[in-house]
Amino acid sequence: MACARVPLDEQQVTEPGPLGKERTLPALHPDRTEERCFVPYKPPPEDGSPADVEEFLEHARFITEDLEWLLALPHDKFWCQVVFDESLQRCLDSYLRHAPRGLDLSTLPSSPAVADMQRSIHKAVFLTFLRMATHKESKEHFFTPAVFGEIIYENFLFDIPKLLDLCVLFGKGNGQLLHKMIENIFTQQPSYYNDLDETVPTVLQVFDTILGKCGLQCEGATAAEPMKLNAHKKPTAMTMSQQELLDIILYLCDSTTTINAFLDIFPAACSSFQSHGFLSSLTSFYETGVPDLEKAIRKRNFDDKSLQEDLWQRLSHSCRKMVETVHLLLHHTCLQPILEGRENMQTFAEELLQYFTSFLPEKRFLTDYDEQFPVADDISLLQQAVPIIDETRTSYLLQGVESAWDSVGRRKPQSQIQTSQAQASASLLANQGPAPGAAASSLAGSKPQEVREPAEGESPRGAEAMLDVPQRGNNGAVCPVIGAELESLLSCIRDLLPDLGEGFLLECLKEYNYNSELVINNILEDRLAPSLAKLDRAMPRPVKEELPAVLNNRSNVFDDDEFDVFRREQVDMSRIWKGRRKGENVREMLNDKRHIAEQKARYHAYETVVDEVIVEPGESATAYELDDYDDEYDDTYDMNQVGANDLDGDSLLTRRPFTVPQVLRKANKEDEEEEDEDGQEEDASKGAVNRDQFVQDPAVLRERAEARRAAMQQRKGIRPERSSNVVGRPKGQGQTTETLLDRRKKETNKSRGANHNRRSMADRKRNKGMIPS
């Protein structure tokens, strides 16, 4: 059994050997490792098919059970498994590599089982890394600090890429725990600072790679590097394939989010990034690459509009993270030493002003930075803490910021304008010379400024989109967080404190302005407000009262019609379509006689006509729906005595005799024969042959047409055209000018008629397949 109060690296244990004899081994020995295979992690399925979901759940259940078994092991057994079990390291590395990030959670299936299982794995992996980064669990279970640093470094339990992934995956809600964990790793093993210095150039290479893929000139490229022959043929953001553009945006979003999370949780790394010129490289990339990528996303044609929105969202998120990263670097390397009242405050202030001056040429970046973190506020802090700042230089910087807003064509927010107006009074106060120590102590508790939310109705631009901080009202109070964001905060807290009720956690979040880190810290240190200390910590979440359904109280002109889906369980979907009805053409529409069948019932009542209805004695005509009106009776002459005043006699018979109209007369054969004889005599008189005129002679038709045309031209006064004469005189006698002109005209226009173009027409028929070749 291990001795008490002895470091684990010095402990010896006695165990039975393979042959039954007892043997003494170090507490950390490969033979003490349990035989257990940890399976690698696979991300949740994107399509959400039942088979893939079931496979993921089973695979994730194995990982969760194995990690829970590992966490339940005693101190020595746990570290034997961690150091000597390679399958465990592969499992943890696979989760850090493939686990969905913040923006990827919206694309996951909405299955509750998948979400619960993902949270279980997330919690188990975080607790495993947290225990691996702790060198002293209790007074009896601990490592020698130097040996602990050597173990985690030589066995690659932690490295810089793993620490970056830990920050981006577990940073939200666990910032303080991660800060203590990473700080302990760097403290026990200072070699990680050297690794960090070697990693920063690789991080800078990310931005150069993206600029090269977009066909843009890298700012940090050396002039001595020879240009490749095919450099001018590189695709740009507008000409590259859609998949390449997607990969670049995802690469940029993941890189910027990871760097920002790492610097936010471990500020000590800011000095390493600053020493490699990270600020200048990041701002140059922002000014050069971001507008080109934004233009490509806006102007390219995407078949899937949701993909375009997702790319724009990720690019806006990347811009915001780059601006926040710059602010973190400036705050922790320049502003924080000034606010803490360290030595050489003038040097830090000069360095901050130098950085702001270098931002002036980067118009686009400067406006986005000033929108989230007003430069006037930082200069005001400098003037209060270091009164000897040159006022001319600060005025030049503020004018440069205003000029940047004007050059990009954007209007400064109203809150920023008020800050700029208050800058003059701050300058006067600074010139009065307050004590540096007093100014520093009054500002030592200040924190980095919070990111501004877009105003209502304002479209997010660049770094303004997708902000995570709580919204603030007009009076400065934090607006309540609702929906998915509130559920995310609750899940982060319950992962670490599962015994607390959701109702209690909701009250804590309201009390501390929905800051999950502050809630966790105050609960663990038992420093809750008096109003929260009196509450039951197991208090459940209050049940939300369901409001009455609006549809039951609505009133609409279309209620109860055939398309009222709120009151009908079944609707004829065949009568509903979008755009032009599919499969409908003109022939089918004309052949559709359904409307005729619908009209038959209407006219069926008019089919039966009763001329006479016999009314039995004693019955009324109303029983048969009859009345006394006779429609066939003509009452025109009922009131006039027709013929009463006429003279007696047969005067009506002495009028004009009746004559049959010519249209109604029957044809007389003798008249027809006379007409035929007259026509034959006329033809005979003209010397024409009496023959069948069913198809008349074309020559006669042409003569008649020519005669009609000549008569018409004579009536209209049109001069007739001269007849063409191409024959001319016999050879040797010379030709007239009219003959030469007629011949030239015929030669020019002969292809318009006759058969002169038969070859070209024959080729045309053959090309169209009319003549077999």
C-alpha positions, 0 to 999 in steps of 0.5 A: 500500500502507498505511504501517506504524504509521499509524492506519487512519483516517489511511492512504491507499491507491493503487488503479486507478480505473475508467478504469485510472488509479491514484487515491489514496483513504482506507483507509476509503472506500465504493468499497473495499467488496466486493459481497456480500449478507448474508442475514438470520438466521432461527431454527431451525424449531420443528416440525422438519419435513424441509423446514423443517430443510433450508431452515434449514440452507441459509440458515444455511450462507450466513450462516456462509460470509459471516461467515467470509469477513468475518473472514478479510479484512485490517484495512482491508477488514474495516472498510470492509465493516463501516462501509459494507455495510448488509446486514451490519448487517441480518444481525447485527441479525437474529441479535441479535433472533431468536436463541434465548435460554437457555430457548428452547433446550429447544424447538428440534428435537433434530436434531444438524445443526441444533444444529451449524449454530446453534453455528457461526452463534453463534460467527461472530457473536460473533467478528464483534462482538468484532473490531468492538469492538477498536480495536487488533488489533496494532501495525500495525493500529489506530485512533485511539481518539477516531476509533474511538469516533466511527465506532462511535457515528455509524454505529450499530455498537453501541448500548445494545439491542445491548449488552444482547442481546450480554450475554444471548446470549454472556454464559455462558462469555464473561463476561470477554471481553464485559466487556473488549469493552463496557468498551472501547466505553464508554471510547472513546465516553463518549456511551454513558453518556448513552444508558444514562441515557436507556434506564433509564426505558424499562426501568422502563416495562416493569414498569409496562406489565405491571402495567397489563396485569394490571389492577394499580395501578402504584406509580410512577404519578403522582396527577396523571395522569387515569384513563381511563374504561375503566380499570375494565374492564381484564382481570386475569391471571385473566380475560385470554386465554391468549395474552395471559398467555403474551406477558406471561410471555415479555416479563417473562422476556426483560426480567429475564434481559437486565437481569441479564446486562448488569449482571453483565457490566458492573457500571459500569452499576449506578450509572446504574440506581441513580440512576433508582430502579430498586431501589424500582421492581423490588421494588414490582413483585415484591411486586405483580405476581408473586403475581398472575401465580403465582395465574393460572398455578396456578388457570387451566385449561390444555388443554396441561399442558406449557404451564402447566409452561413458564409456571411455569418461566419465571416462576420464572426471572424471579423468580430473575433479579430477586432476583439483579439487586437483589443485584448493584445492592446489591453493586456500589454499596454493598458493593463500595466498603466491601470495597475500603476506599474513602473515605466507608465510613460513607456506603455502609454507611448507604445499604445499611442504608437499602435493607434498611429499605425492603425490610421492607414487601415481605414476599414479596420480602424472604423470597425475597431472604433465601433466596438472599442472607442479609441476616444475612451482609451485616450481618455484613460491615458490622459487621466493616468499619464497627464504628460501625454502630448495633447497635439498627438491625441488630437491628431489620432482622434481626427484620424479616426474621424477621417477613417469613418468618412473615408469608408462612407459610414456614419459614427454611432450616436453614442460614439459622437457623444463620447467624442464631444465629452473628450474636450472636457476630459482633456481639460481635466487632464491638463489640471494634473491629477496625481498619477497614483490616484488616477491609476487607482480609480481606474484599476478596477476597469475591465475591457469594454463590452462589445456593442450590439447593433441597433434595432433595424441596423444590418450587421456589418463586418465585425458588428454581427453575431455578438454574444454579450447580453444586450443593454437597454436605453437605461444601461440595464442588461436585457433578459436573456431568453431562448437558446442562449439562456438554455446554453448558460444553464447547461454550462452551469449544470455541467459543473453543478448538477445538484442545483435546481434550474429555478435557483440558477435562473435567479442567480443569472438574473442577479449577476446580469447573466454572467455564468462565470461569475455565478459559478465562482460565487457559488463555489466560493459561497459568496452569493448575495443575501437574497440568493442565500435564502433560496432553496438550491434545489428550487425547480424551474417555474412552470410557464403558463400557457397563453390562450391560443390566438387562433381560437379568438381570431376572426377572418373573412376566410374562416371555414372555407375549403383552405382553412387549415386551422379548422379543417383536418384535411385540405384538398392539396390537389388544388394548391400549387405554387407557380404554374401548375405542373403537367398542365398544357393547352391540349389537356386544358381544352380537352377538359370537359368537366365544366360541361358536366357541372352545368348539366345539373343546372339545365336539367330542370329545363329538359321537361316541357309540359304543354298541358296540365289537367286540373281536376275539379276542385283543385287549384292551379297553384297546387301545380305551380301554375298561374292564369298567365298564358304566354302564347296568347297575343293581346296586341289587338285586344283594345283595337278594332282591326278592320272596323273602319275599312271599306267593304269590298275586296280592296285587300285583294286588289293590291300588288300580287305576291311575288316569291323572292329571288333567293327562294326561287328554284333554278330554271334549266332553260335560263342556265342553258341560255347563259352557257350558250352566251358564254360559249358564243363569247369565247368562240367570238374571241377565237378561243378553244372551248375546253375545260376551264377548271385549270386556266391557262397561266399565260392568259392569267398573266396577260389579265394580271398585266392588263389589270396592273396597267389599268391601275397604274394609268388610273393612279398616274404611275409611269409604267416601267420600261420593258427589259431588253437583254437580247440587243442587236446582232453581234458586231453592231454594238449595243445600246446603253439600255441593253447594257444596263438591263444585262447588268441588272439581270446578272446581279439579280438572277439568283433571286428567281428561276433555277439559278440557285439550285445547287445551294438549295440542294445542299441545304436539303441534303444537310437537313436530311431531306435527300439521302446521301 
